Amino acid sequence: MNVNQIVMIELLNAISKSNSKNKACTNNNSNVFDFVLQSTFNSILNDSPTCSCSCSCSNENQNKLNGLDTLLSNVNVSKVNNSSNINNAQKSNNKMDDAIKLLESQIGKPYVWGATGPKSFDCSGLVQYVYKNALGKDIPRVSYEQSKFGKAIDKKDLQVGDLIFFDTMNKGRVSHVGMYVGNGEFIHASNPKDGVKKSKLTGYYEKHYRGARRP
């Protein structure tokens, strides 16, 4: 829960309590708004929690002003932080969109063992090329090392851009990598026959699946 939500909840709770506990007092008060605001600050600042119904609460104005200043400062800081987080998330999403576009533009190019682009690729060379040129990230060169780099991701939590790994040589270790593009699909430099292609994470690839990483 962020600061805005906490402040709003506290204000609403305090106003509700003030209205219910001091209803008789507000009926005789010529300025209901000032009364409720005063009672609200009393509650938030942990000053006098109840009113004597004489409408002569003893809180000092300076304490209320300090409390208001603190609340407003926290709200403003929260707004700045939220705005920054939103902007960063948008930039990240835009970069990933560019990465997927770059990845998809490689479909149909030939598979060549040891190739790192831009005219041909092997599996690890392809994902390394996309991460470097679209996302500005340096990742290891070979699939086995890539499978130990970054954050491990459960299959159920896969997101677009995650690297997914396979044991295609039946040797008990990672030997192949692709880049997840959503909807249970990934793009990879598959083999010399098929080149760079899109495949589904089912059948053969589901059987040989060995995990995922988010660099």
N, C-alpha and C positions, 0 to 999 in steps of 0.2 A: 504494500500500500504506500502511495507516495504522500508527500507533505500536503499537497492540495486536498487530498481525500481526508487525511487526518484532521486538518484544520476545519474543513467543512463539517465533518461528523461531530467534532467537539462543539462547534458553534451551534449546530442544530440541536444537539443534546442539551447544551446549556440553555438555549432559548426555550426548549420544550419544558425543562425543569423549572425555569424562571416563570413561565406562564402558568404551570400547574400549581407551583408552590405559592405564588404571589398574586393569584388572580384577583383577590379582594383588594390588594394594594394597587394594582394597575387600574382598577375601576375608579379610584380616586386620584389618579395621577394625570395631570394635564398633558404630559408628554410621554406617551407610552413607549415610543421608540428609544428615547434616552434611558428610560427605566430598564427596558429589556437589554439594551446594549450594556448598561452598567452591570446588570445581573449576570450577563454572559461573561464579562471580564472577571467578575468575582469568581465564577465557577472555574474558568480556564486558569486563572492565576492562583487558584487554591486559597483565595482570601475567604471572606465570610461566605459560607455556602448557603446560608439561609438569610431571609430578610425579616426584620422585626415588624414589618408592615407599617413602620413609621416613615418609610421611604427616605431614611437618613443614613444610608450605608456609609461606613467609615473609610472606605478605600481612598487612598490618595490618588489624585489625577496623574501624578508622574508615573506611578506604577502601571496605570492603565495605558498611558502613552508608550511606556517602555514595552509593555506586553504587545501592544498593537504594532510597534516598530519591529519587534522580533518576529511576529507572525507574518507581516508583510515581507520582511527580508527573506524568510524561509520560503514563502510562496514564490517570490521573484527568483531566488536561486533555483528552486525546483523547475520553474518555467524555462530558465536558461538551460539547465541540464537536460530537461526533456526535449527541448528544441535541438540541442546539440546531438542527443542520442538519435533523434528522428533523422536529422541530416546525415549522420554517420551511417545509419541503417540504409538510407536511400542511396548513398554513395556506394555502399557495399553491394546492394542489390543491382545497381546499374553496372558495376564492374562484373558481377557474376553473369548478368545478361550478356555483356560483351564477350565474356569468356565462352559462354555456350554458343554464341554466334560464330566465334572464331573456331571452336571445336567442330561445329556442324559444317563449316566451310571446308574442312579437311576430308569429309566423307568422299570416298572414291579414290583418294590418293593411295599409291602403292605402299605395301609393307616391305621394308628392307631392314634386316637385322642390323642394329647399331645406328640406324639413321635417326636424326633428331630434327628433321625438317629443313626448310619448309616444303620441299618437293616430295619427300617420302619420310616414313616414320617406322620405328618399331613401337611396341605398346607403351613402354615407359618414356620413350622419346616424345611421343605425342602429348601425354599429359604434362610432362615437364615443359614442353614448348608452350602449351596453353597457359599454364600457371605463370610462366615467366612473362609472356607477351601481353596477356590480358589482365592478370591480377598482380603483376609485379612481385611475385613470390618465387624464391629459389627453393626447389625441392630436390632431393637426391636423384641421381641419374637412373638407377636400375629399380625394377619393381620390388625386389626383396627389401632393399633399403627404404624405398618409399612406404612399404607396409609397416615400417617401424617409426615413421615420421608423422608428427602431428598428433591429433587426438583420436583415440579409438572410438568408433561409432557402432552402436547396435544396428542390426539390419532394419529393425522396425523404425529407427530414427533417421534413416537416410534422407539427406537433403541434396538438392541440385548442387553439383560441384564436388561432392564427396568422391574420393577415390575408392574403388572397389577392387578387391584382389582375389586371385584364383590360383589353384594348383592345377595347371593344365598338363603338367608332365608327370603327375602321379608320383612325386618324389617326397611328399610330405612337407613341402615348403612353397611359398609364393613364387610363381613364375610368370604371372600375367596380371595386367592392370587395365582398368578402364575408368571412365569418368561418368558418374551417375547424372542423368539428365531428367529424372522424374518419371512417374508413371511406370515404374518397374523396368526402365530402359537405361542403357548406357552406351556410350560411344567408345570405340577402342580400335587400335590397329591390330586386327585379329590374326592374320596369317598371310603368307605370300599369295595365296589364291584369292582371298576376299578383300585384302587391303583394309583401309579405314572404313568402318561400318557401324551401324546402330544395331544393337542386339537386345533381346529381352532377358531379364534375370530369371530365366526359367530353364527347365530341362537340364541340358549339359552344364550350363553356367551355374545354375542353382546347386547342382550336385558338387561342382568343384569350387564353389564359393568359399573363401577363407577369411573374410572380414572386410572392414572398411575403415578409412581414416579421413579426417578433416584437417588438411595442412594449415 
